[in-house]
Amino acid sequence: MLRSLAALINDMERGGFDGGTLQDVGLKDGTLRVENESSGKVYVFQHISIRLTQAEQGGRILTFTFQGPSGPATLTATIGPERERARDLRLEVRDVATKDIVGAFTQDWRRFYMDLPLTARMDARIGVDGRVLSASARVDLGAGQIGNGEDALERFTLDFIRVGLTLDPARRVIVVRPLEAAKNQNKVFLQGEINVPARASEDWTYQLRQQEVVLAGPEMPDPAVVVEQVNVTGRYIPGAKRLTFENGQLQSAVGSLSHRATRPRLCAPERHRRHGGRRQAGREHAHRPDRAEAGTAARGCGAHGTVRQRLPDPRPEGSAAHP
């Protein structure tokens, strides 16, 4: 796709948009009416303008503006002139109401809601043969909510989300820094890497780790919980359009939580149904820990999790242990 884009840009650079002297083309004051069949709601985007012009010093500028139900938005793409067999690209998105976009085009509105205002920017340098020589992106989402589409009580209220991405072509890695979300005094600041596969259709693996994670403020009991260690790994599977979490570990002064994906296996309720409702006899064994730490393991289909919580020593201070 990038090679085709590079070839198209090269052709336009050699002449006008019609192969001659035409230097400006576009659409002005259009209207788009979207009826979402799943929700029954209608969204109207007005004053749509698309303009593609030639810059004075070479290259092209694409400007796309529209007026949505919640306000105006602008997208600008700048394609620089060829220098040393490469071009600079810049894409900027400003003041996009994600509530309008998600509401108009999602088919699963009951499960997903989002009203965070979006601003984003991407800069890249692409060779005339379509190779990406460098790239970086920044995404900023403002204050709003994200979560369940039907139940407002099942939504997260956030002050902001910030994501920064930088491509390292030599290592075939996308560096993720920052990856931040905050509400009041609650902060989740992470960083990590995404491994770029040889083919875009192959799995994209990722790793995330902590930069600063603090759970505090009026929503949390005193004192604040500082998460000292975060390690998460997983992959995105393009063919299935699925993002997976394979291994994870959280650790703080008050306890730890770990998750490890395993091979899929039959859930207990399904086993029960297949055996005609018969249950096998079993015994449970419980004991009181003799240390100030207790561990419990929870198993589910395709995953194994362990929760460890540091508990206070039940013995009175200064008492001796019984043999």
N, C-alpha and C positions, 0 to 999 in steps of 0.2 A: 504494500500500500504506500509506503514512504517513497519507494522508487517511482511509482506512478505520480505521486504528488510532486516530486522533484522534477520529473519530466514535464508535467503541466506548467510548473512555474517557469522552467527554462523556455518553453514555447511562448508563454506570455511575455517574457522578458525580451524576446527577439522581435516582437511586434505588439500591436494593440490587441484588445480582447477579440477583435474580429479578424486578426491577422494583418490589420492595416493601421489606421491612425486613431481608432476609437480608444479613449483613455479612461472612460468613466461609464459604468453600467450599474443598474440597480433597480430596486422596487421601492415605491414610496406609499406610505399610508395604507397598508394592507390590514386585513382582519382575519383572524383564525378563530373559529368556534369549535370547541372540543366538548363532546358529550361523552362522559364516562359511563359506559353501560353498567358497570358493576356497582357504582354508587348512585347512579341516576342524576348526578349533578352536571351542570353545564358551566364551562369556563370559557370566557371570551377574552382573547388577546387582541388589542387594538393598536392602531398607529404603528404597525410593523413596517420598518424601513430597513432595507438591505442595500449597501452601497460598496462597490469595489472600484477603487481608484488607483492610479499610478502615482507613487510618491515622487517628489521633485528630484531626489538624489537616486532614484531607481528603486525597484521593488514594488510591492503592492500593499494596500491597506484595505481590509474588509471590516466594515462597521455594520453591526446588527443591533437595532434597538426595538423595543416594544413596550406597550403599556399593558400590564397584567391586572387582574382584579385587585391586587394588593399594592400596585405601584409600578413605576417604570424600571427597566433594566437595560444594560448595555453590554455588548460583547464586541471586542476589538481584536482583530488578528493582523499583525504587521509582519510582512515578509520582506526581509532586507535584500539589497542587491548582492549579486555574486561577487565574493572577494576570496581569492586564494582557493577557488573551487569549492566554496561552501557559502551558506546563507544563514543569517540569524533570523530566528522566528520568535515572536512574542504573542502570547494569547492572554487577554485580560477580560475578566468577567466582573461586573460591578452591580451591586444592588439587586441581586436575583432573590425573589421571594420563593424559597423552596416549598412553602405551603401551596402555592399555585401550581408549581411543576409537579410535585408529588400527587396533589389532588387530581390534576387533569389526566396524568398519564399512568399512574399505578393501577393495577388490577387487583391489588390485595390491600385495599384501603382499610379494611377492618383490623389488620394486623400491624399496619405501619402508619405513623404520623410524624410529620416534621414541619416545623415553622421557623427554622433558624435562617436568618438572612445570610446570603452567600456572596463572598468576594474571593476571587482567585486570580492567580497569575502564573504563567508558565513561560520560561525562556529556554530556547534550545538552539543548537548550531547543527545544521544538517548539511552533509556533503552533497554535491550535485548528483552523486550516484545513489542518494537516499540513505546513506549511513548516518546514524546519530552519533555525532562527535562529542556532544555534551548536552545536558538537560537538567533543569531544576524546576520545581513547582512549589507554590505556596497556596494553601487553602485556608480561609478564615471564615468561620461560622459564628454569627453573633448570638446574642441572648435569645432564648426561646425554649421550646420543648421538643422532645423526640421520644417515640415509644408507640404505645397501642393506639390504633385508630379509633376504637369505639369507647374505651374506658380512659377518661382523663386522669384517673388516679394511678394508672399504670404507665405514666410517662415520666421521663427524667427532665427536670428543669435545670438548664445550664446557663452560665454566664457567657461562655465561649468555648469553641473547639478550634485548635490550630494544628495544621499538618504541614510539614515541610519534607520535600522529597528531592534528593540529588542523585543523579546517575553517575556511577563510576564505570565507564566503559571497559577499562582494562580488567577489572575484577568481575564484570557482568553482575553488578550489584546495585540496587537502589538503596541509598542510605536514608532512613526515616529519622528525621530529627528537625523540629520537635514533633511529638504526637501528644498534644495537651488538651485537657478538658478541666474545667473548673466551675464550681458553684460556691459562692461565699468563701469560706476558708478551706473547703474541700478541693484538693488538687491531685490530679492524676497526670503526671508528666513522664512519658516513656520515650524510648528511642530504640532503634533496631535496624534490621536490614531485610531486604527482599531479594532473593536470588533470581536473576533473569535466566530462563531456560534457553537452550539453543533454538527452540521453536516455540512460538507463542501459544501453540496448542498443548504444550506440555505443562506439567504442574509447576506452579510458582510457589516455592517454599519461603517461609519467613521466620524471623526470630525477633522477639521484643524483650526488653529488659528495662529496669527502673532507672529513672533519672531523679524523680522526687514524687513520692506518693504520700499524701497526708489526708486523713479523714478527720475532720474537725468541724467546729461551728455549731450552730443551734440544732442541727439535725443529729449530731453525735453526742453521746455522753462524755463527760470529762474523765480522764484527760484525752487529748488527741491521740489517735492511732497513727503511728508512722510505720509504713510498710518498708522494711529494710531491703527486701529482695523480691524481685519479680522476674520470672523467666517463663516465657510463653513461646511455643513453636507450633507451626501448623503449615497449611498449604492451601492455595486456591487451585481448584480443578476446573479449567476452562470448559471442558466438554460437558460437565454436569452443572456448571455455573454455581459451584458450591465452595464456600469458605469453611475450612475445618480447623478445629483446635485439637492438637494431638497431645501435647504435653504442656503442663503448666505448674508453676510453683510460686506461692506467695508466702512470705515469712515476715513476721513482726515480733515485737517483744511479748505480745499476748498470745501468740500461737502461729500456726502455719496451715496452709491448705495446698494440697497437691492433686493433680489430675493427670492420668495417663491413659491414652486411648489404646484399646486392645482389639484383637480380631472380633468381628461381630459374632454374637452368640444369642441363643434363644432366651428371651425374657422369662422370668418366673411365671407370670400370669399365662403366657402362651404355652409353657410346658404343662401347666396345670390343666389347660383346656385340652391339650392333645392326649393327656393321660386319662381322659374321661372324668376329670374332677377328683381323682384320687391324689391324696397328699402323702408323701413319705414322712415317716416319723423322724423327728430330729430333736436335738437337745441344744439349748443355749447355755453358755457358760459365762458368767459375769464375775468379776473380782474387783476389789477395791485396790487402786494403785498404791504402791508403797513409796512412790516418788511424787514429786510435785509436777507431774506431767501425765496426761492420759491421751490415748489415741483410739480413734474409731475409724473403721474402713467401711466405705459405702460402695457397693457394686451395682452397676446397671448394664444395660445392653451396650456392648462395645466400649465400655470405659471403666476405669478403676480410679477411685478417689480416696484420699486419706486426709482427715482433718485432725490436727493436733492442737490442743489447747493447754497452755501452762496453767496449772491449778495451784492454789496455795496449799502448803503442807497442813493437813488437818490436825496435827498434834499441837498442843499448846507450846508456846515458846518456852524453851528451857527443859522440857520433859525428855526423858530418855526413851529410846526405842525398846520394845519388848522383843525378846528373842523368838 
